[in-house]
Amino acid sequence: MGIDSKNTFKNIWVRMPNWLGDFVMVLPHLRAIKARQPEAQLTLIAKPHFKDLFELFPVADEFVPLQKGAFQNLRALSALGRNAKPDCQVMFTNSVRGDLEAWFVGAKNRLGMVYPGRYRPLLTGVYRLSVFRDELDVTHQTSLLEDFLKSFDLIDSADAVPFALSGVERVRNRVGIIVGSSNNAQKCWAVENWCRMLHGLSRRLPDGEFLLFGTENDREISEAISRGCAGTVRDRTGRTNMRELAGELAACNLVVGNDTGGMHLANAVGTSVAVLFGPTNPLMTGPFFDAPRRSIQPEGCPPEGGSSIQLLTPETVLQQLVEILEKQTRDSKDVD
C-alpha cells in the first residue's frame, strides 16, 4: 500500500504507545519528525497521564488525551479529526484498536509498522518487518522505528541525545531504585535480593541517599523492601506524577532497577542507569540514550535474554554498581 507524495504532510497526528518505556523510546523519533518538517503541526494522541511528558519534552505541538471507554474515545477522536483534518497519522501501536482510532480520526494516510504474521487492513501505508524475521532479536526497537519512519520520508535520522531538564541538579550521593514492573511480574527481582544488595551498597556508600520510585501498583513490593531495609531507603513510590518523577530521576547520580519504563525515563534525562535483565531482551528494549548505561544479566544468560531474573545474585549486582560508582569518581576527578 502506498501514500500520497512524500514529505508533504502539514498536519501529522501520532498515536503514542501505551507503556511508559515505549513512549520514551519514540521521543527521539518525534524530535526527528519536527527537525525534518519544522512547519508541520505535530499532535500526539496518548493516555492522559503522559501529558506531563508532552509538556516536559519539546517534541510536539499539541496533545490529545484518550478518553475512557472505547465508544466515547472513538466519538471524541472522530469529532477532533473533522475539525483538525490531519493528513497523516503515524501509528506507534500495533493493535486493531489503535488502527480503528486512526480510521475514525479520518487521516487519509495511516502509517504503521507490521510485524511478521500480523495483518492491519485499516492502514494505508505499511512498513513490513517480515524480511527482518531472523534479525528481530538483535535489533533495537528504536532502529526498527527509525527505518519505518525513513521509509515514508518522515525523518532523516533519529539521534539519542538525552533531554536536559532545566533547574535540576544532580546529587552526587543519591541513588534511585525502581523495583516494580507494570506489565510483567517476571521482570521483578525478589524483595530479599533487593534488601541484600542494598545493605551491601549502603556499606560501600555510607553517605548514600537511596530512594524508591514506582507507580501505585508497585507500592506493595516497595513497602516490603522499605521494611526489609529499615532506615536505609526512602520510599517515593506512587508519590510523584510523571513530571515530578522525571525531575527526581534526573537529580539522581545513578538509578538501578528492573526492566521498566521508569528506567527508560531515567536514561532519557541523562542519568546513569543499571538495568537488571532476565527474561526480556536488552538488545531490543534496553536503554539507548547516550548516557552511561549498563545491562546486568544472570551468568550464562543469552545476550537476547530468556533466563529467570532470580538467577541474578545480589553479589553480582552489587559488584557491577560499585564498578559504576568507582568509574564516576575517577571521571569526576579527571574533570577537576
Rosetta silent file (secondary structure, phi, psi, omega in degrees, C-alpha in Angstrom):
SEQUENCE: MGIDSKNTFKNIWVRMPNWLGDFVMVLPHLRAIKARQPEAQLTLIAKPHFKDLFELFPVADEFVPLQKGAFQNLRALSALGRNAKPDCQVMFTNSVRGDLEAWFVGAKNRLGMVYPGRYRPLLTGVYRLSVFRDELDVTHQTSLLEDFLKSFDLIDSADAVPFALSGVERVRNRVGIIVGSSNNAQKCWAVENWCRMLHGLSRRLPDGEFLLFGTENDREISEAISRGCAGTVRDRTGRTNMRELAGELAACNLVVGNDTGGMHLANAVGTSVAVLFGPTNPLMTGPFFDAPRRSIQPEGCPPEGGSSIQLLTPETVLQQLVEILEKQTRDSKDVD
SCORE:     score description
SCORE:     0.000 S_00000001
   1 L     0.000  144.838 -177.007    0.000    0.000    0.000 S_00000001
   2 L  -112.700 -175.747  178.333    1.235    3.466   -0.769 S_00000001
   3 L  -135.189  174.891  175.623    0.738    7.004    0.464 S_00000001
   4 L   -63.732  173.068 -177.692    0.430   10.440   -1.027 S_00000001
   5 L   -51.035  138.546 -171.286    3.543   12.181   -2.312 S_00000001
   6 L   -69.180  153.800  173.751    6.231   12.073    0.316 S_00000001
   7 L    59.934   35.354  177.413    7.194   14.901    2.638 S_00000001
   8 L  -118.265    4.479 -176.028    4.012   16.913    2.023 S_00000001
   9 L   -74.438  132.185  179.605    2.280   16.398    5.358 S_00000001
  10 L  -112.606  -18.438 -178.424    1.350   19.578    7.210 S_00000001
  11 E  -135.327   94.658 -173.405   -0.810   18.143    9.986 S_00000001
  12 E  -104.644  125.467  173.475    0.661   14.957   11.451 S_00000001
  13 E  -105.318  147.461 -178.548   -1.014   13.034   14.243 S_00000001
  14 E  -130.954  120.690  173.373    0.839   10.345   16.182 S_00000001
  15 E   -84.900  110.441 -174.635   -0.793    7.549   18.167 S_00000001
  16 L   -79.642  156.860  175.816    1.679    7.081   21.010 S_00000001
  17 L   -63.426  161.679 -176.461    2.442    3.746   22.761 S_00000001
  18 L   -89.742  -19.782 -177.181    0.529    2.854   25.897 S_00000001
  19 L  -102.337  145.964 -175.813    3.515    1.903   28.105 S_00000001
  20 H   -56.663  -48.037 -178.009    5.957    4.397   29.593 S_00000001
  21 H   -59.793  -42.887  178.838    9.104    2.688   28.279 S_00000001
  22 H   -67.793  -37.356  177.103    7.745    2.534   24.729 S_00000001
  23 H   -58.843  -47.850 -178.260    6.551    6.139   24.990 S_00000001
  24 H   -64.369  -36.142 -176.051   10.037    7.292   25.971 S_00000001
  25 H   -69.276  -18.151  178.228   11.671    5.270   23.188 S_00000001
  26 L   -95.032   -3.927 -179.008    9.787    7.162   20.470 S_00000001
  27 H   -57.790  -43.987  177.695   10.687   10.640   21.754 S_00000001
  28 H   -62.361  -29.980 -179.936   13.821   10.926   19.565 S_00000001
  29 H   -72.399  -35.735  174.402   11.733    9.967   16.542 S_00000001
  30 H   -65.636  -41.701  177.158    9.245   12.736   17.278 S_00000001
  31 H   -60.058  -37.187 -179.852   12.143   15.149   17.620 S_00000001
  32 H   -71.807  -34.875  176.293   13.388   13.944   14.236 S_00000001
  33 H   -62.834  -43.964  178.977    9.972   14.460   12.594 S_00000001
  34 H   -65.345  -35.959  178.796    9.944   18.065   13.817 S_00000001
  35 H   -68.474  -37.363 -178.830   13.501   18.584   12.576 S_00000001
  36 H   -75.398  -34.958 -177.101   12.625   17.180    9.136 S_00000001
  37 L  -134.059   71.306 -173.069    9.340   19.078    8.862 S_00000001
  38 L   -62.414  -23.798 -178.667    9.519   22.067   11.225 S_00000001
  39 L   -87.151  -10.247 -179.828    6.413   23.716    9.772 S_00000001
  40 L   -73.179  143.448  174.431    4.220   20.646   10.245 S_00000001
  41 E   -84.918  120.131 -176.512    1.764   20.606   13.145 S_00000001
  42 E  -110.228  118.559 -176.889    2.584   17.535   15.259 S_00000001
  43 E  -117.799  130.391  178.827   -0.188   16.236   17.537 S_00000001
  44 E   -99.388  135.721  171.846    0.202   13.360   19.994 S_00000001
  45 E  -110.474  121.185 -173.771   -2.652   11.020   20.932 S_00000001
  46 E  -158.929  170.012  174.638   -1.891    9.260   24.204 S_00000001
  47 L   -60.839  145.688 -171.786   -3.131    8.234   27.618 S_00000001
  48 H   -55.880  -36.358 -174.810   -3.882   11.308   29.758 S_00000001
  49 H   -68.921  -11.368  177.843   -1.060   10.804   32.291 S_00000001
  50 H   -82.750   -3.268  179.519    1.509   11.253   29.519 S_00000001
  51 H   -60.863  -32.985  177.140    0.578   14.902   29.109 S_00000001
  52 H   -56.825  -41.741 -178.607    3.216   15.739   31.736 S_00000001
  53 H   -73.625  -34.533  173.946    5.910   14.321   29.462 S_00000001
  54 H   -58.799  -41.478 -179.851    4.496   16.126   26.420 S_00000001
  55 H   -74.405  -27.194 -176.313    4.856   19.373   28.361 S_00000001
  56 H   -82.168  -38.832 -176.338    8.300   18.441   29.670 S_00000001
  57 L  -107.306  120.494 -173.682    9.930   17.312   26.416 S_00000001
  58 L   -80.923   75.809 -176.480    9.638   19.749   23.457 S_00000001
  59 L  -121.521   -4.459 -177.243    8.908   17.242   20.700 S_00000001
  60 L  -153.326  172.140 -174.258    5.332   18.098   19.582 S_00000001
  61 L  -103.105  -35.844 -176.377    2.794   20.913   19.328 S_00000001
  62 E  -135.939  158.388  179.488   -0.474   19.506   20.647 S_00000001
  63 E  -132.014  127.810  176.988   -1.664   16.714   22.940 S_00000001
  64 E  -114.958  113.045  179.397   -4.954   14.812   22.649 S_00000001
  65 E   -77.781  138.433  174.480   -5.777   12.632   25.683 S_00000001
  66 L   -69.043  142.235 -179.850   -7.512    9.327   25.053 S_00000001
  67 L   -88.784  156.231  174.249  -10.955    9.085   26.613 S_00000001
  68 L   -75.656  137.257 -179.890  -12.154    6.335   28.943 S_00000001
  69 L    90.900  128.592 -175.220  -14.392    3.838   27.194 S_00000001
  70 H   -61.826  -45.911 -176.957  -13.958    2.650   23.621 S_00000001
  71 H   -65.635  -46.857  179.263  -17.123    4.246   22.244 S_00000001
  72 H   -60.229  -38.564 -178.634  -16.541    7.628   23.909 S_00000001
  73 H   -65.791  -46.694 -179.087  -12.959    7.607   22.711 S_00000001
  74 H   -64.681  -39.374  178.686  -13.826    6.886   19.070 S_00000001
  75 H   -64.164  -42.813 -179.732  -16.569    9.523   19.072 S_00000001
  76 H   -66.126  -42.615  179.756  -14.215   12.151   20.530 S_00000001
  77 H   -65.300  -38.878  178.429  -11.434   11.343   18.067 S_00000001
  78 H   -61.121  -43.183  179.432  -13.849   11.469   15.147 S_00000001
  79 H   -66.018  -41.622  178.896  -15.015   14.953   16.182 S_00000001
  80 H   -65.193  -41.309 -179.797  -11.455   16.193   16.662 S_00000001
  81 H   -63.073  -37.260  178.682  -10.363   14.766   13.342 S_00000001
  82 H   -63.185  -36.511 -179.169  -13.163   16.564   11.486 S_00000001
  83 H   -79.098  -42.448 -175.214  -12.003   19.870   12.930 S_00000001
  84 H   -82.935  -28.022 -179.726   -8.232   19.356   12.694 S_00000001
  85 L    51.713   60.691  176.255   -8.250   17.480    9.365 S_00000001
  86 L   -65.894  138.428  177.726   -4.957   15.561    9.829 S_00000001
  87 L   -97.678   -3.275  177.986   -3.458   14.424    6.544 S_00000001
  88 E  -154.103  138.670  170.309   -1.275   11.769    8.178 S_00000001
  89 E  -129.315  124.932  178.774   -1.421    9.600   11.278 S_00000001
  90 E   -96.494  130.373 -177.154    1.617    7.625   12.422 S_00000001
  91 E  -104.176  113.941  172.327    0.867    4.527   14.461 S_00000001
  92 L   -99.803    9.565  171.246    3.328    3.571   17.194 S_00000001
  93 L  -104.706  161.208  179.695    0.851    0.998   18.475 S_00000001
  94 L  -126.040   58.376 -175.572    0.413   -2.463   16.996 S_00000001
  95 L  -140.398  153.171  176.295   -3.258   -3.098   17.669 S_00000001
  96 H   -63.064  -37.732 -179.969   -6.544   -3.211   15.818 S_00000001
  97 H   -60.653  -44.342  178.626   -7.965   -0.754   18.336 S_00000001
  98 H   -63.288  -39.923  178.981   -5.284    1.814   17.534 S_00000001
  99 H   -65.773  -37.567  177.913   -5.841    1.363   13.802 S_00000001
 100 H   -65.848  -38.254  175.477   -9.587    1.816   14.286 S_00000001
 101 H   -58.154  -44.477 -179.276   -8.910    5.045   16.166 S_00000001
 102 H   -62.979  -38.153  178.811   -6.874    6.299   13.207 S_00000001
 103 H   -65.196  -40.394  178.974   -9.705    5.433   10.833 S_00000001
 104 H   -69.530  -32.741  175.727  -12.173    7.374   12.995 S_00000001
 105 H   -60.013  -35.152  177.232   -9.797   10.350   13.122 S_00000001
 106 L    92.033   14.689  176.897  -10.132   10.431    9.339 S_00000001
 107 L   -65.457  130.961 -178.259   -6.471   10.815    8.401 S_00000001
 108 L   -65.068  -37.710  179.774   -6.098    9.995    4.710 S_00000001
 109 E  -109.059  118.209 -179.029   -2.683    8.441    5.300 S_00000001
 110 E  -121.016  109.867 -167.563   -2.467    5.952    8.170 S_00000001
 111 E  -111.481  135.406  179.968    1.059    4.605    8.555 S_00000001
 112 E  -152.888  167.565  179.354    2.262    1.687   10.662 S_00000001
 113 E  -104.364  130.540 -174.202    4.877   -1.000   11.109 S_00000001
 114 E  -114.051  119.037  178.780    3.711   -4.565   10.554 S_00000001
 115 L   -79.268  159.098  178.611    5.414   -7.481   12.303 S_00000001
 116 L   -54.423  135.166  177.807    5.587  -10.961   10.741 S_00000001
 117 L    83.937   -2.300  179.429    2.258  -12.761   10.884 S_00000001
 118 L   -99.555  155.421  179.396    0.227   -9.601   11.549 S_00000001
 119 L  -136.149  123.942 -176.720   -2.457   -8.087    9.309 S_00000001
 120 L  -129.678   79.119 -171.339   -3.521   -4.452    9.624 S_00000001
 121 L   -68.016  -18.748 -177.802   -6.086   -3.746    6.888 S_00000001
 122 L   -82.625   -7.192  176.709   -7.050   -0.271    8.125 S_00000001
 123 L   -82.163  145.744  175.876   -3.588    1.124    7.397 S_00000001
 124 L   -99.035  -18.075  177.555   -2.953    2.818    4.067 S_00000001
 125 E  -138.776  125.747 -176.912    0.828    2.624    4.317 S_00000001
 126 E  -126.720  147.798  171.651    2.755   -0.213    5.951 S_00000001
 127 E  -114.341  108.143 -172.883    6.373   -0.984    6.665 S_00000001
 128 E   -88.133  136.084 -178.279    6.670   -4.772    6.768 S_00000001
 129 L  -101.307    8.510 -176.569    9.229   -6.435    9.012 S_00000001
 130 H   -59.636  -31.080 -179.099    8.988   -9.946    7.533 S_00000001
 131 H   -70.875  -14.354 -178.603   12.370   -9.502    5.823 S_00000001
 132 H  -104.147   17.980 -173.712   13.931   -8.966    9.257 S_00000001
 133 L   -50.716  -43.326 -175.802   12.485  -12.125   10.801 S_00000001
 134 L   -81.990   -6.876 -175.303   15.926  -13.553   11.696 S_00000001
 135 L  -110.910   -5.145 -173.765   17.234  -10.225   12.948 S_00000001
 136 H   -60.734  -35.140 -176.906   14.464   -9.023   15.246 S_00000001
 137 H   -70.233  -16.143 -177.760   16.080  -10.480   18.382 S_00000001
 138 H  -119.742   11.580  179.839   19.256   -8.457   17.878 S_00000001
 139 L  -112.638  126.094 -178.105   17.806   -5.209   16.510 S_00000001
 140 L   -68.841  145.378 -178.708   16.838   -2.471   18.926 S_00000001
 141 H   -54.607  -38.032 -177.955   13.252   -1.274   18.789 S_00000001
 142 H   -66.364  -31.576  177.007   14.369    2.286   18.107 S_00000001
 143 H   -68.969  -39.364  176.994   16.259    1.194   14.987 S_00000001
 144 H   -62.936  -42.439  179.433   13.154   -0.515   13.625 S_00000001
 145 H   -65.559  -37.990  178.340   11.122    2.633   14.257 S_00000001
 146 H   -63.076  -44.841  178.546   13.762    4.768   12.557 S_00000001
 147 H   -62.991  -40.019  178.105   13.695    2.559    9.454 S_00000001
 148 H   -57.970  -49.964 -177.526    9.892    2.665    9.467 S_00000001
 149 H   -70.169  -35.057  176.366    9.784    6.477    9.514 S_00000001
 150 H   -63.718  -34.322 -177.636   12.569    6.799    6.953 S_00000001
 151 H   -63.579  -22.492  177.090   10.638    4.574    4.564 S_00000001
 152 L  -107.319   13.710  176.521    7.945    7.281    4.410 S_00000001
 153 L    59.254   32.142  179.432   10.462   10.134    4.289 S_00000001
 154 L   -86.922  -23.724  179.545    9.241   11.460    7.624 S_00000001
 155 L  -139.384  161.635  169.496   12.711   11.756    9.191 S_00000001
 156 L   -89.907  -53.583  175.021   16.356   11.958    8.208 S_00000001
 157 L  -163.866  156.723  178.916   17.676   10.182   11.304 S_00000001
 158 L  -107.798  125.648  178.446   16.877    9.907   14.994 S_00000001
 159 L   -92.925  167.713 -177.193   19.570   10.851   17.489 S_00000001
 160 L  -115.132   28.955  178.659   19.929    9.528   21.023 S_00000001
 161 L   -69.981  127.330  179.353   20.853   12.787   22.766 S_00000001
 162 L   -64.346  162.658  177.615   19.273   12.867   26.259 S_00000001
 163 L   -93.831  122.040  178.165   16.841   15.609   27.254 S_00000001
 164 L   -84.954  128.967  178.457   18.316   18.117   29.708 S_00000001
 165 L   -96.278  122.039 -178.336   15.843   19.284   32.353 S_00000001
 166 L   -69.981  144.398  176.279   16.310   22.901   33.344 S_00000001
 167 L    79.387    5.989 -179.821   16.582   23.708   37.038 S_00000001
 168 L  -111.340  125.435  177.701   17.535   20.163   38.071 S_00000001
 169 L  -110.614  137.104 -179.109   20.915   19.498   39.682 S_00000001
 170 L   -75.865  137.137 -179.624   22.343   16.010   40.084 S_00000001
 171 L   -99.980  122.233 -169.223   23.020   14.947   43.677 S_00000001
 172 L   -56.225  -40.439 -172.286   26.349   13.126   43.987 S_00000001
 173 L  -104.693   15.872 -175.963   25.340   10.524   46.574 S_00000001
 174 E   -96.388  127.590  179.616   21.711    9.933   45.507 S_00000001
 175 E  -120.435  123.254  175.623   20.749    6.505   44.121 S_00000001
 176 E   -91.300  146.212 -177.554   17.293    5.844   42.666 S_00000001
 177 E  -133.335  127.783  179.663   15.804    2.348   42.825 S_00000001
 178 E  -121.992  110.192 -168.141   12.915    1.048   40.710 S_00000001
 179 L  -107.524  -10.716 -177.329   11.750   -2.357   41.902 S_00000001
 180 L   -96.680 -174.802  173.598    8.370   -2.891   40.234 S_00000001
 181 L  -160.238  120.202 -173.024    7.164   -3.654   36.727 S_00000001
 182 L   -73.354  -26.209 -171.173    3.756   -2.629   35.446 S_00000001
 183 L  -119.746    1.602 -177.662    3.418   -5.154   32.634 S_00000001
 184 L  -163.304  104.440 -178.554    5.387   -8.280   33.589 S_00000001
 185 H   -64.630  -23.087 -179.818    5.915   -9.674   37.081 S_00000001
 186 H   -68.116  -15.234  178.418    8.662  -11.968   35.758 S_00000001
 187 H   -84.451   -3.830 -175.103   10.848   -8.878   35.323 S_00000001
 188 L   -90.805  124.401  173.384   10.770   -8.202   39.095 S_00000001
 189 L   -71.984  147.993 -175.818   13.746   -9.156   41.212 S_00000001
 190 L   -67.091  149.753 -179.300   12.829  -10.708   44.576 S_00000001
 191 H   -56.508  -44.595 -177.911   12.474   -8.499   47.668 S_00000001
 192 H   -63.836  -31.542  176.950   15.161  -10.427   49.569 S_00000001
 193 H   -67.695  -44.152  177.192   17.607   -9.874   46.710 S_00000001
 194 H   -59.733  -43.839 -177.073   16.991   -6.138   46.740 S_00000001
 195 H   -65.523  -43.077  177.903   17.457   -5.988   50.504 S_00000001
 196 H   -62.326  -43.556 -179.774   20.724   -7.937   50.464 S_00000001
 197 H   -65.497  -42.905 -177.254   22.093   -5.804   47.654 S_00000001
 198 H   -68.129  -34.658  175.404   21.009   -2.530   49.276 S_00000001
 199 H   -62.577  -42.161  178.479   22.555   -3.470   52.622 S_00000001
 200 H   -67.801  -39.606 -179.206   25.834   -4.096   50.826 S_00000001
 201 H   -68.336  -36.528  179.076   25.586   -0.907   48.764 S_00000001
 202 H   -65.975  -30.300  175.594   24.846    1.220   51.826 S_00000001
 203 H   -70.767  -37.037  178.495   28.046   -0.089   53.429 S_00000001
 204 H   -74.421  -26.476 -178.285   30.028    0.836   50.312 S_00000001
 205 L  -127.540   73.460 -170.939   28.301    4.227   50.116 S_00000001
 206 L   -63.023  -24.291  177.998   27.786    5.200   53.785 S_00000001
 207 L   -98.592   14.760 -176.308   26.614    8.735   52.955 S_00000001
 208 L   -71.121  148.356  174.570   24.304    7.476   50.209 S_00000001
 209 E  -113.671  116.111 -173.021   20.696    8.551   49.850 S_00000001
 210 E  -111.220  120.220 -175.592   18.582    5.692   48.468 S_00000001
 211 E  -118.644  130.091  175.327   15.131    6.492   47.018 S_00000001
 212 E   -90.856  132.290  178.122   12.498    4.006   45.858 S_00000001
 213 E  -123.235  155.720  177.106   10.410    5.040   42.836 S_00000001
 214 L   164.841 -177.062  179.131    7.410    3.470   41.150 S_00000001
 215 L   -95.012  177.348  176.435    3.688    3.648   40.483 S_00000001
 216 H   -56.578  -34.480 -179.523    0.763    2.947   42.790 S_00000001
 217 H   -67.425  -16.502 -178.243    0.848   -0.653   41.540 S_00000001
 218 H   -95.974    3.202 -173.697    4.385   -1.006   42.933 S_00000001
 219 H   -59.696  -40.910 -175.233    3.504    0.032   46.471 S_00000001
 220 H   -62.006  -48.577 -178.751    3.353   -3.494   47.889 S_00000001
 221 H   -70.010  -35.963  178.473    6.842   -4.521   46.763 S_00000001
 222 H   -65.734  -40.682  178.517    8.305   -1.117   47.661 S_00000001
 223 H   -65.372  -36.066  177.997    6.824   -1.286   51.151 S_00000001
 224 H   -65.078  -39.346  178.516    8.248   -4.778   51.603 S_00000001
 225 H   -70.173  -38.165  176.962   11.707   -3.510   50.656 S_00000001
 226 H   -59.670  -41.633  178.604   11.309   -0.497   52.940 S_00000001
 227 H   -67.083  -40.343 -178.340   10.555   -2.834   55.845 S_00000001
 228 H   -74.464  -18.863 -179.966   13.469   -5.093   54.982 S_00000001
 229 L  -120.783   42.994 -175.184   15.847   -2.138   54.625 S_00000001
 230 L   -50.465  126.835  178.599   14.568   -0.084   57.547 S_00000001
 231 L    84.058   -7.630 -177.495   16.439    3.200   57.806 S_00000001
 232 L   -97.505  -37.389 -174.525   18.300    2.619   54.514 S_00000001
 233 E  -119.515  156.310  173.061   15.783    3.717   51.878 S_00000001
 234 E  -115.175  127.972 -171.977   13.191    6.471   51.463 S_00000001
 235 E   -92.971  116.470  176.069   10.027    5.415   49.656 S_00000001
 236 L  -110.185   10.359 -176.220    8.740    7.733   46.909 S_00000001
 237 L   -61.687  126.977  178.355    6.624    5.051   45.244 S_00000001
 238 L    73.711    7.614 -176.007    3.291    6.397   43.994 S_00000001
 239 L  -107.931    9.857 -178.995    4.060    9.880   45.316 S_00000001
 240 L  -131.326  146.249  165.808    5.056   11.536   42.033 S_00000001
 241 L   -85.572 -178.435 -175.923    3.334   12.402   38.790 S_00000001
 242 H   -61.856  -42.605 -179.259    5.237   11.899   35.526 S_00000001
 243 H   -63.356  -46.435 -179.847    6.801   15.365   35.555 S_00000001
 244 H   -64.108  -40.442  178.930    7.938   15.027   39.172 S_00000001
 245 H   -61.174  -44.835  178.742    9.268   11.535   38.542 S_00000001
 246 H   -59.420  -43.031  179.930   11.371   12.741   35.605 S_00000001
 247 H   -65.887  -41.206 -179.606   12.815   15.546   37.726 S_00000001
 248 H   -70.253  -34.610  175.808   13.627   13.301   40.670 S_00000001
 249 H   -68.388  -36.869  178.849   15.263   10.714   38.425 S_00000001
 250 H   -65.909  -26.070  179.937   17.300   13.475   36.780 S_00000001
 251 L   -81.700  -11.515  179.089   18.570   14.513   40.230 S_00000001
 252 L   -78.423  149.189  175.012   19.919   11.013   40.942 S_00000001
 253 L   -83.069  -26.085  179.793   23.549   10.163   40.309 S_00000001
 254 E  -154.601  141.219  173.263   22.601    6.565   39.494 S_00000001
 255 E  -125.539  129.748  178.697   19.331    4.685   39.014 S_00000001
 256 E  -123.608  139.683  179.987   19.160    0.899   39.304 S_00000001
 257 E  -177.745 -179.701  175.594   16.095   -1.203   38.655 S_00000001
 258 E   -69.560  174.210  177.254   14.199   -3.826   36.735 S_00000001
 259 L   -73.060   90.004 -174.406   13.480   -3.521   33.019 S_00000001
 260 L  -135.738  168.748  177.188   10.756   -0.857   33.380 S_00000001
 261 H   -62.900  -35.397  178.728    9.533    2.368   31.858 S_00000001
 262 H   -60.050  -34.570  177.420   10.995    4.326   34.753 S_00000001
 263 H   -66.617  -39.153  176.547   14.468    3.137   33.803 S_00000001
 264 H   -64.853  -37.580  178.686   13.944    4.409   30.261 S_00000001
 265 H   -65.988  -41.850  177.030   12.794    7.744   31.660 S_00000001
 266 H   -61.041  -43.469  178.014   15.916    7.998   33.833 S_00000001
 267 H   -63.278  -37.640 -177.528   18.072    7.212   30.795 S_00000001
 268 H   -66.558  -29.190  179.538   16.179    9.815   28.713 S_00000001
 269 L   -94.956   11.885  170.910   17.049   12.614   31.167 S_00000001
 270 L    88.522    7.599  179.395   20.733   11.643   31.107 S_00000001
 271 L   -80.200  142.533  175.349   21.047    9.822   34.426 S_00000001
 272 E   -64.341  131.629 -177.536   23.395    6.842   34.655 S_00000001
 273 E  -128.204  149.177  171.671   21.336    3.630   34.781 S_00000001
 274 E  -129.106  116.759 -172.125   21.949   -0.028   35.607 S_00000001
 275 E  -111.327  129.897  179.526   19.110   -2.285   34.449 S_00000001
 276 E   -88.199  119.571 -179.615   18.515   -5.824   35.714 S_00000001
 277 L  -115.360  151.237  173.805   17.508   -8.170   32.892 S_00000001
 278 L  -146.686  -83.214 -178.237   16.435  -11.801   32.900 S_00000001
 279 L   -75.484  -25.906 -175.138   13.559  -12.912   30.679 S_00000001
 280 L   -91.737  169.739 -167.059   13.482   -9.792   28.497 S_00000001
 281 L  -107.576  105.640  179.748   15.856   -8.777   25.720 S_00000001
 282 H   -67.661  -21.907  178.438   18.224   -5.834   26.296 S_00000001
 283 H   -68.092  -27.299 -179.123   19.302   -5.968   22.651 S_00000001
 284 H   -96.869  -37.806 -169.962   15.762   -4.996   21.643 S_00000001
 285 H  -130.776   16.256  178.456   14.484   -2.866   24.517 S_00000001
 286 L   -71.638  166.376  175.976   17.466   -1.827   26.626 S_00000001
 287 L   -55.787  143.215 -174.198   18.229    1.828   27.429 S_00000001
 288 L  -134.584  -11.291  177.357   19.540    3.593   24.332 S_00000001
 289 L   -65.279  151.952 -176.242   20.007    7.311   25.058 S_00000001
 290 L   -77.067   68.980  173.400   23.628    8.476   25.030 S_00000001
 291 L  -137.220  157.783 -179.225   24.083    8.463   28.796 S_00000001
 292 L   -53.908  128.389 -177.215   26.002    5.936   30.932 S_00000001
 293 E  -150.142  145.856  179.748   24.015    2.701   30.927 S_00000001
 294 E  -144.119  131.705  174.239   24.657   -0.897   31.816 S_00000001
 295 E   -98.826  128.728 -177.300   22.540   -4.013   31.348 S_00000001
 296 E  -114.973  119.377 -179.520   23.087   -6.657   34.043 S_00000001
 297 L  -119.347  159.107  175.790   22.096  -10.254   33.266 S_00000001
 298 L   -63.089  153.360  177.391   22.478  -13.541   35.175 S_00000001
 299 L   -59.463  133.046  179.187   25.610  -15.530   34.497 S_00000001
 300 L    83.477   -2.295  179.007   25.143  -17.708   31.426 S_00000001
 301 L   -71.069  134.401  175.440   22.075  -15.777   30.205 S_00000001
 302 L   -58.758  149.837  179.521   21.967  -15.399   26.390 S_00000001
 303 L   -55.731  -30.999 -179.878   22.534  -11.801   25.221 S_00000001
 304 L   -88.326   12.115  176.162   18.929  -11.709   23.986 S_00000001
 305 L    83.224 -171.104  179.012   17.597  -12.770   27.407 S_00000001
 306 L   118.035    1.851  178.974   15.465  -15.741   28.335 S_00000001
 307 L  -104.976  161.736  174.613   16.689  -16.532   31.860 S_00000001
 308 L   -71.260  135.403  178.572   14.963  -16.045   35.195 S_00000001
 309 H   -67.264  -19.797  179.962   15.893  -12.754   36.810 S_00000001
 310 H   -70.894  -12.403  175.182   16.066  -14.604   40.139 S_00000001
 311 H   -77.495   -9.142  177.444   19.309  -16.216   38.904 S_00000001
 312 L   -82.430  117.646 -173.828   20.902  -12.794   39.210 S_00000001
 313 L   -85.902  149.708  176.201   22.651  -12.720   42.595 S_00000001
 314 H   -57.359  -34.743 -179.961   22.792   -9.669   44.885 S_00000001
 315 H   -65.220  -39.784  178.656   26.580  -10.001   44.931 S_00000001
 316 H   -64.192  -46.011 -179.853   26.777   -9.756   41.153 S_00000001
 317 H   -64.075  -44.087  179.867   24.584   -6.652   41.051 S_00000001
 318 H   -59.035  -44.697  179.399   26.484   -5.039   43.919 S_00000001
 319 H   -59.200  -42.642 -179.780   29.806   -5.611   42.181 S_00000001
 320 H   -65.520  -40.989 -179.270   28.511   -4.004   38.991 S_00000001
 321 H   -67.573  -38.970  177.617   27.133   -0.982   40.851 S_00000001
 322 H   -62.152  -41.550  177.165   30.371   -0.473   42.744 S_00000001
 323 H   -59.367  -43.009  179.266   32.238   -0.508   39.429 S_00000001
 324 H   -63.171  -46.387 -178.595   29.894    2.162   38.068 S_00000001
 325 H   -65.723  -39.085  177.601   30.267    4.369   41.136 S_00000001
 326 H   -64.663  -38.870  177.797   34.057    3.993   41.164 S_00000001
 327 H   -65.400  -39.659  176.978   34.199    4.969   37.489 S_00000001
 328 H   -60.277  -40.743  179.462   32.068    8.034   38.231 S_00000001
 329 H   -64.561  -45.180  178.356   34.509    9.040   40.955 S_00000001
 330 H   -61.671  -43.076 -177.832   37.507    8.620   38.636 S_00000001
 331 H   -65.087  -39.681 -179.472   35.796   10.572   35.853 S_00000001
 332 H   -67.355  -34.771  177.122   34.888   13.452   38.177 S_00000001
 333 H   -68.483  -37.458  177.845   38.500   13.684   39.374 S_00000001
 334 H   -63.467  -37.239  178.885   39.707   13.756   35.779 S_00000001
 335 H   -68.012  -40.911  179.804   37.329   16.643   35.046 S_00000001
 336 L   -66.182    0.000    0.000   38.524   18.553   38.116 S_00000001
